[in-house]
Amino acid sequence: MRAQGTDRRSFLGEGRIRAFVLLSFLALAAAPLARAAEISIVQPADQETIHSNLGDVTVKVQSSGGDPGGSVRLLVDGTALPKPTSGGVIQLHGIDRGAHTLKAELLDANGKVLAASQPVTFYLWHASRLFRHPAK
């Protein structure tokens, strides 16, 4: 008889473990999944030509899933701007004519990179006396 009783307790113990595992699995499945952090540059468009004699460029960045205390760091031609920003619009001034590459990084409150954008190349055009349009 004891052998049967022992088996029964063992079976009940396994049932409790199975129930616990099942409930744990269901709780995890019902919990919302954490969204991965994402960031992208939406302006300027890749391969866009910008006409600005002063070298002014407006950069618009979209991000999601970041830290509430986080920020955005913009890299121009591989060099980070001095201060990360919390806004989605960054004004650049005095950019030289020619091809430039932008990359944005989404940072957490401690400065750790959570996500990085794909690089965007743009071309800055300055008016020049060397390239005059014929008079009409």
DOSEZA-906236 format. One record per residue (C-alpha): residue in three letters; x, y, z. Coordinates in Angstrom, 1 decimal. Example, Ala and Ser with C-alpha at 12.3 -4.5 7.8 and 13.67 -1.06 7.14 Angstrom:
// residues 2
{ALA; {12.3; -4.5; 7.8}}
{SER; {13.7; -1.1; 7.1}}
This chain:
// residues 136
{MET; {0.0; 0.0; 0.0}}
{ARG; {2.7; 2.4; 0.8}}
{ALA; {4.1; 2.0; -2.7}}
{GLN; {0.8; 3.1; -4.2}}
{GLY; {0.6; 6.0; -1.8}}
{THR; {4.1; 7.1; -2.6}}
{ASP; {3.3; 6.9; -6.3}}
{ARG; {0.1; 9.0; -5.8}}
{ARG; {2.0; 11.7; -3.9}}
{SER; {4.7; 11.8; -6.5}}
{PHE; {2.0; 12.1; -9.2}}
{LEU; {0.3; 14.9; -7.4}}
{GLY; {3.6; 16.6; -7.0}}
{GLU; {4.3; 16.4; -10.7}}
{GLY; {0.8; 17.7; -11.4}}
{ARG; {1.5; 20.8; -9.3}}
{ILE; {4.7; 21.4; -11.1}}
{ARG; {3.0; 20.9; -14.5}}
{ALA; {0.3; 23.4; -13.4}}
{PHE; {2.9; 25.9; -12.2}}
{VAL; {4.8; 25.6; -15.5}}
{LEU; {1.6; 26.0; -17.5}}
{LEU; {0.5; 29.0; -15.5}}
{SER; {3.9; 30.6; -15.8}}
{PHE; {3.9; 30.1; -19.6}}
{LEU; {0.4; 31.5; -19.9}}
{ALA; {1.4; 34.6; -17.8}}
{LEU; {4.5; 35.2; -20.0}}
{ALA; {2.4; 34.8; -23.2}}
{ALA; {-0.2; 37.2; -22.0}}
{ALA; {2.4; 39.9; -21.0}}
{PRO; {3.0; 42.5; -23.7}}
{LEU; {6.3; 42.0; -25.5}}
{ALA; {8.8; 44.8; -25.1}}
{ARG; {9.3; 46.7; -28.3}}
{ALA; {12.7; 47.0; -29.7}}
{ALA; {14.1; 50.5; -30.0}}
{GLU; {14.1; 51.9; -33.5}}
{ILE; {15.4; 55.1; -35.0}}
{SER; {15.4; 56.5; -38.6}}
{ILE; {16.2; 59.7; -40.4}}
{VAL; {13.2; 60.8; -42.4}}
{GLN; {14.6; 64.1; -43.7}}
{PRO; {16.7; 64.6; -45.7}}
{ALA; {15.9; 61.6; -47.9}}
{ASP; {18.8; 59.3; -49.0}}
{GLN; {20.5; 60.7; -52.1}}
{GLU; {18.6; 64.1; -51.8}}
{THR; {20.2; 67.3; -53.1}}
{ILE; {19.7; 70.3; -50.8}}
{HIS; {20.2; 73.8; -52.1}}
{SER; {21.5; 76.1; -49.4}}
{ASN; {24.2; 78.8; -49.9}}
{LEU; {24.5; 79.1; -46.1}}
{GLY; {24.9; 75.3; -45.6}}
{ASP; {21.7; 75.0; -43.5}}
{VAL; {20.2; 71.5; -43.3}}
{THR; {17.1; 70.4; -41.4}}
{VAL; {17.4; 66.8; -40.1}}
{LYS; {14.2; 65.1; -38.9}}
{VAL; {14.5; 61.9; -36.9}}
{GLN; {11.8; 59.4; -35.9}}
{SER; {12.3; 57.0; -33.0}}
{SER; {10.2; 54.5; -31.0}}
{GLY; {10.8; 52.2; -28.0}}
{GLY; {13.5; 54.3; -26.4}}
{ASP; {14.1; 55.2; -22.8}}
{PRO; {11.9; 58.1; -21.3}}
{GLY; {15.1; 59.9; -20.3}}
{GLY; {16.9; 59.1; -23.5}}
{SER; {18.2; 61.3; -26.3}}
{VAL; {19.3; 61.3; -30.0}}
{ARG; {22.9; 61.7; -31.1}}
{LEU; {23.5; 62.8; -34.7}}
{LEU; {26.7; 61.9; -36.5}}
{VAL; {27.6; 64.0; -39.6}}
{ASP; {30.3; 62.4; -41.7}}
{GLY; {31.2; 60.1; -38.8}}
{THR; {31.6; 62.9; -36.2}}
{ALA; {29.0; 63.2; -33.4}}
{LEU; {27.5; 66.6; -32.8}}
{PRO; {28.7; 68.0; -29.4}}
{LYS; {25.3; 67.6; -27.6}}
{PRO; {22.7; 64.9; -28.0}}
{THR; {19.1; 66.2; -28.3}}
{SER; {15.8; 65.1; -27.1}}
{GLY; {13.8; 66.5; -30.1}}
{GLY; {13.1; 65.0; -33.4}}
{VAL; {14.3; 68.0; -35.4}}
{ILE; {18.0; 69.0; -35.6}}
{GLN; {19.2; 72.1; -37.4}}
{LEU; {22.7; 72.0; -39.0}}
{HIS; {24.4; 75.2; -40.0}}
{GLY; {27.6; 75.9; -42.1}}
{ILE; {27.7; 72.6; -43.8}}
{ASP; {30.2; 72.6; -46.8}}
{ARG; {29.0; 71.8; -50.3}}
{GLY; {29.4; 68.3; -51.4}}
{ALA; {28.4; 64.8; -50.3}}
{HIS; {27.7; 64.1; -46.6}}
{THR; {26.5; 61.1; -44.6}}
{LEU; {24.2; 61.3; -41.6}}
{LYS; {23.6; 58.6; -38.9}}
{ALA; {21.3; 58.9; -35.8}}
{GLU; {21.7; 56.9; -32.6}}
{LEU; {19.0; 56.5; -30.0}}
{LEU; {20.6; 56.6; -26.5}}
{ASP; {19.3; 55.6; -23.1}}
{ALA; {19.5; 57.9; -20.0}}
{ASN; {23.1; 56.6; -19.4}}
{GLY; {24.3; 57.3; -23.0}}
{LYS; {24.2; 53.6; -24.1}}
{VAL; {23.2; 53.2; -27.8}}
{LEU; {19.8; 51.4; -28.0}}
{ALA; {19.4; 51.7; -31.8}}
{ALA; {21.2; 53.2; -34.8}}
{SER; {19.6; 54.4; -38.1}}
{GLN; {20.7; 53.4; -41.5}}
{PRO; {23.1; 55.9; -43.0}}
{VAL; {21.6; 58.6; -45.2}}
{THR; {23.7; 60.4; -47.8}}
{PHE; {22.8; 63.9; -49.0}}
{TYR; {24.4; 66.4; -51.3}}
{LEU; {24.6; 70.1; -50.5}}
{TRP; {24.6; 72.5; -53.4}}
{HIS; {25.9; 76.0; -53.2}}
{ALA; {25.4; 78.6; -55.9}}
{SER; {28.6; 79.5; -57.7}}
{ARG; {29.7; 82.2; -60.2}}
{LEU; {31.5; 79.4; -62.0}}
{PHE; {28.2; 77.8; -63.0}}
{ARG; {26.1; 80.7; -64.3}}
{HIS; {22.9; 80.1; -66.2}}
{PRO; {22.8; 81.8; -69.6}}
{ALA; {20.6; 84.9; -69.7}}
{LYS; {17.3; 84.5; -71.3}}
